[in-house]
């Protein structure tokens, strides 16, 4: 019988892999059973039995280089979220599969599995060997997942030239046009800690004007209200140009203006707020305060406060040192910055996106299966395991197509309550992957 992404996704959602702790070994064991039953050889690698990764290789026709499909099996938690349906039941409700990971990214894994299993059952080998990597820990840094495989077992990917993975956070909905994002570049993480020190005191007394808690207010206002300087990149410019070409007026003119607007202290006008902020975030480094730590006593004015900052550096030759200078200029000299995490930088020889034959295959599949949709090269402000596989010289693309209903907002459901995906979108994505595997070059 043909494999279908919907029941596969339901099964995957019912395996709770919230990270931490992850426990991805349960999910890997499920995938191993599926593939083994279809005669596909698998290997398991991991730091321990609970945090495992699966590698499978499906032989191809030898007409194309090996292709990597990578998917993470862990998901974020649901604590404090109000769900309409239980997040780990994988329920099918009115044509949608509900549950944590439906989009990020067990839905993508289900489409990959359905495509590979169906080709296997029909006796149709892909154009080239397909390496499937089901990895752990993407939601918490990838140390046990893609990072472990790249460090300890790079030989598994020796002959792989291209990779397909998730396109998290890259959705764009504008002007009634259906865009299919193809992620060609990612920003990288630059997590910082800002430390403010100053006078403390008793909470019963008026705080002095230069109290640390007063300075905190100014820092948070500054970080939330002013953008860092703009740094044009070829990938972002191509994204905006393609977007402008496909949109009706006056949106086309607004996106074209955004390509040249260098204002730092205002939200871009003329576009819906969410899309304006997304597009603007790929034109400059970003930094957002996310965690504040002060006194744990209500009657103490803290003498030290720390603010954790989620920073993201544009793809290309930009450095952590340059990013730190921009943030320091923004917050002033009275705060100390500490680097908590710096994401992996894509090697220089593949840092610039490649828009050659493989990219054309991706756009060709989309145009064939959805003639009304518009393929869109995208720079995503988030980062994925692609940054790690790129260390091996693999050109990575975020390409898991979902044909979503207009205005549905499904792409905004990543990491929040009521994550779900339409059945039709899963079937479309499976068809796209199957078409690609059979005909890529």
Long-range contacts (C-beta under 8 A, 24 or more apart in sequence): 1-121, 2-118, 2-121, 3-113, 3-114, 3-117, 3-118, 3-121, 4-114, 4-427, 4-430, 5-107, 5-110, 5-111, 5-113, 5-114, 5-426, 5-427, 5-429, 5-430, 6-92, 6-97, 6-110, 6-423, 6-426, 6-427, 8-34, 8-110, 8-113, 8-114, 9-90, 9-97, 9-102, 9-106, 9-107, 9-110, 9-421, 9-426, 10-90, 10-91, 10-92, 10-97, 10-99, 11-90, 12-73, 12-90, 12-101, 12-106, 12-109, 12-110, 13-87, 13-88, 13-89, 13-90, 13-97, 13-99, 13-100, 13-101, 13-102, 13-106, 14-88, 14-89, 14-90, 14-99, 16-88, 17-73, 17-74, 17-75, 17-101, 18-74, 18-75, 18-76, 18-77, 18-78, 18-100, 19-74, 19-75, 19-76, 19-77, 19-136, 19-137, 19-139, 19-140, 20-140, 21-50, 22-50, 22-51, 22-74, 22-136, 22-137, 22-140, 22-144, 23-50, 23-51, 24-50, 24-51, 24-52, 24-53, 24-73, 24-74, 24-136, 24-137, 24-145, 25-49, 25-50, 25-51, 25-52, 27-73, 27-134, 28-52, 28-53, 28-54, 28-73, 28-134, 28-136, 31-73, 31-109, 31-113, 31-134, 34-113, 34-117, 35-113, 35-116, 35-117, 35-132, 38-117, 38-120, 38-121, 39-120, 40-116, 40-120, 45-148, 45-149, 45-152, 45-153, 46-136, 46-144, 46-148, 47-144, 47-148, 51-136, 51-137, 51-144, 51-145, 52-136, 53-133, 53-134, 53-135, 53-136, 53-144, 53-145, 53-146, 53-148, 53-149, 54-132, 54-133, 54-134, 55-131, 55-132, 55-133, 55-149, 55-153, 55-156, 56-116, 56-131, 56-132, 57-129, 57-130, 57-131, 57-132, 58-116, 58-119, 58-120, 58-125, 58-126, 58-129, 58-130, 58-132, 59-125, 59-129, 60-125, 60-126, 60-127, 60-128, 60-129, 60-130, 61-125, 61-126, 61-127, 61-128, 62-128, 63-127, 63-128, 63-441, 64-126, 64-127, 64-128, 64-440, 64-441, 65-128, 65-159, 65-160, 65-161, 65-162, 66-128, 66-129, 66-130, 66-131, 66-159, 66-160, 66-161, 67-126, 67-128, 67-129, 67-130, 67-131, 67-160, 67-161, 67-162, 67-163, 67-164, 67-437, 67-440, 68-130, 68-131, 68-133, 68-157, 68-160, 68-162, 68-163, 68-164, 68-389, 68-394, 69-112, 69-116, 69-130, 69-131, 69-132, 69-133, 69-163, 69-164, 69-165, 69-433, 70-132, 70-133, 70-134, 70-135, 70-146, 70-163, 70-164, 70-165, 70-385, 70-386, 70-389, 71-105, 71-106, 71-108, 71-109, 71-112, 71-132, 71-133, 71-134, 71-135, 71-165, 71-166, 72-105, 72-134, 72-135, 72-136, 72-137, 72-138, 72-139, 72-142, 72-145, 72-146, 72-166, 72-385, 73-106, 73-109, 73-134, 73-135, 73-136, 74-136, 74-137, 74-138, 74-139, 74-140, 74-145, 75-100, 75-101, 75-104, 75-106, 75-139, 76-100, 76-104, 76-139, 76-415, 78-417, 81-416, 81-417, 82-417, 83-417, 83-418, 84-417, 84-418, 85-418, 87-417, 87-419, 92-423, 93-420, 95-422, 95-423, 95-424, 96-420, 96-421, 96-422, 96-423, 97-420, 97-421, 97-423, 97-426, 98-418, 98-419, 98-420, 99-419, 99-420, 100-419, 101-419, 102-413, 102-419, 102-420, 102-421, 103-402, 103-410, 103-411, 103-413, 103-414, 103-419, 103-420, 103-421, 104-166, 104-168, 104-414, 104-415, 104-419, 105-166, 105-168, 105-400, 107-400, 107-402, 107-421, 107-426, 107-429, 108-165, 108-166, 108-400, 108-429, 109-134, 110-426, 111-400, 111-426, 111-429, 111-430, 111-433, 112-433, 114-430, 115-430, 115-433, 115-434, 115-437, 116-437, 118-430, 118-434, 119-434, 119-437, 119-438, 124-438, 126-437, 126-438, 126-440, 127-437, 127-438, 127-439, 127-440, 127-441, 128-440, 129-159, 130-437, 131-156, 131-157, 131-160, 135-385, 138-384, 138-385, 141-341, 142-385, 142-388, 145-385, 146-385, 146-388, 146-389, 147-388, 150-388, 150-389, 150-391, 150-392, 154-392, 157-389, 157-392, 157-394, 160-392, 160-394, 161-358, 161-394, 161-395, 162-358, 162-394, 162-395, 162-396, 162-397, 162-440, 163-386, 163-389, 163-394, 163-395, 163-396, 163-397, 164-396, 164-397, 164-398, 164-399, 164-400, 164-433, 164-436, 165-384, 165-385, 165-386, 165-389, 165-396, 165-397, 165-398, 165-399, 165-400, 166-384, 166-398, 166-400, 167-378, 167-380, 167-398, 167-399, 167-400, 168-380, 168-382, 168-384, 168-398, 168-414, 169-380, 169-381, 169-382, 169-411, 169-414, 170-378, 170-380, 170-382, 170-398, 170-411, 171-404, 171-410, 171-411, 171-412, 172-243, 172-275, 172-278, 172-279, 172-376, 172-378, 173-275, 173-406, 173-407, 173-411, 174-243, 174-247, 174-251, 174-255, 174-271, 174-272, 174-275, 175-247, 175-248, 175-251, 176-248, 176-406, 177-246, 177-247, 177-248, 177-374, 178-370, 178-372, 178-373, 178-374, 178-403, 178-404, 178-406, 179-243, 179-246, 179-373, 179-374, 179-375, 179-376, 180-366, 180-370, 180-373, 180-374, 180-375, 180-376, 180-401, 180-403, 181-376, 181-378, 181-380, 181-398, 182-359, 182-362, 182-363, 182-375, 182-376, 182-377, 182-378, 182-397, 182-398, 182-399, 183-378, 183-379, 183-380, 183-384, 183-386, 183-397, 183-398, 183-399, 184-235, 184-353, 184-354, 184-355, 184-359, 184-377, 184-378, 184-379, 184-397, 184-398, 185-233, 185-235, 185-236, 185-315, 185-353, 185-379, 185-380, 186-315, 186-346, 186-379, 186-380, 186-382, 186-383, 186-384, 186-386, 186-387, 186-398, 187-281, 187-282, 187-285, 187-286, 187-312, 187-313, 187-314, 187-315, 187-379, 187-380, 187-381, 187-382, 187-383, 188-312, 188-313, 188-315, 188-342, 188-343, 188-344, 188-345, 188-346, 188-383, 188-387, 189-310, 189-311, 189-312, 189-313, 189-341, 189-342, 189-343, 189-383, 190-285, 190-287, 190-311, 190-312, 190-313, 190-320, 190-323, 190-339, 190-341, 190-342, 190-343, 191-308, 191-309, 191-310, 191-311, 191-339, 191-340, 191-341, 191-342, 192-287, 192-308, 192-309, 192-311, 192-324, 192-327, 192-337, 192-338, 192-339, 192-340, 193-306, 193-307, 193-308, 193-309, 193-337, 193-338, 193-340, 194-219, 194-289, 194-306, 194-307, 194-308, 194-309, 194-331, 194-335, 194-336, 194-337, 194-338, 195-304, 195-305, 195-306, 195-335, 195-336, 195-337, 195-338, 196-304, 196-305, 196-306, 196-307, 196-334, 196-335, 197-303, 197-304, 197-336, 198-303, 198-334, 199-301, 199-303, 200-295, 200-300, 200-301, 200-302, 200-303, 200-304, 201-300, 201-301, 202-299, 202-300, 202-301, 203-297, 203-298, 203-299, 203-300, 203-301, 204-299, 205-301, 207-301, 211-301, 212-301, 212-302, 212-303, 212-304, 212-305, 213-294, 213-301, 213-302, 213-305, 215-334, 216-292, 216-294, 216-305, 216-307, 219-289, 219-307, 219-331, 219-332, 219-335, 220-289, 220-292, 220-307, 222-330, 222-331, 223-287, 223-288, 223-289, 223-307, 223-309, 223-330, 223-331, 224-288, 224-289, 225-265, 226-264, 226-265, 226-330, 227-263, 227-264, 227-265, 227-280, 227-284, 227-286, 228-264, 228-284, 228-285, 228-286, 228-287, 228-326, 228-327, 228-330, 229-264, 229-284, 229-326, 230-262, 230-264, 230-283, 230-284, 231-283, 231-284, 231-285, 231-314, 231-318, 232-283, 233-314, 233-315, 233-316, 233-379, 234-352, 234-353, 235-315, 235-352, 235-353, 235-377, 235-379, 236-282, 236-283, 236-314, 236-379, 238-353, 238-355, 238-377, 239-282, 239-376, 239-377, 239-378, 239-379, 240-279, 242-374, 242-376, 242-377, 243-279, 243-376, 246-374, 246-376, 255-279, 258-283, 274-412, 278-381, 281-312, 281-381, 282-314, 282-379, 282-380, 282-381, 284-314, 285-311, 285-312, 285-313, 285-314, 285-318, 285-323, 285-326, 286-311, 286-312, 286-381, 287-311, 287-312, 287-327, 287-330, 308-340, 312-381, 312-382, 312-383, 313-343, 314-379, 315-346, 315-351, 315-379, 316-351, 316-352, 317-348, 317-351, 343-383, 343-387, 344-387, 344-388, 344-390, 344-391, 346-387, 346-390, 346-391, 347-390, 347-391, 347-393, 349-393, 350-390, 350-393, 350-394, 350-395, 353-377, 354-395, 357-441, 358-395, 358-397, 358-440, 358-441, 359-397, 361-436, 361-439, 361-440, 361-441, 362-397, 362-399, 362-436, 365-401, 365-432, 365-435, 365-436, 365-439, 366-401, 366-432, 368-435, 369-428, 369-431, 369-432, 369-435, 370-401, 370-403, 370-428, 373-403, 400-429, 400-433, 401-428, 401-429, 401-432, 402-426, 402-428, 402-429, 403-428, 403-429
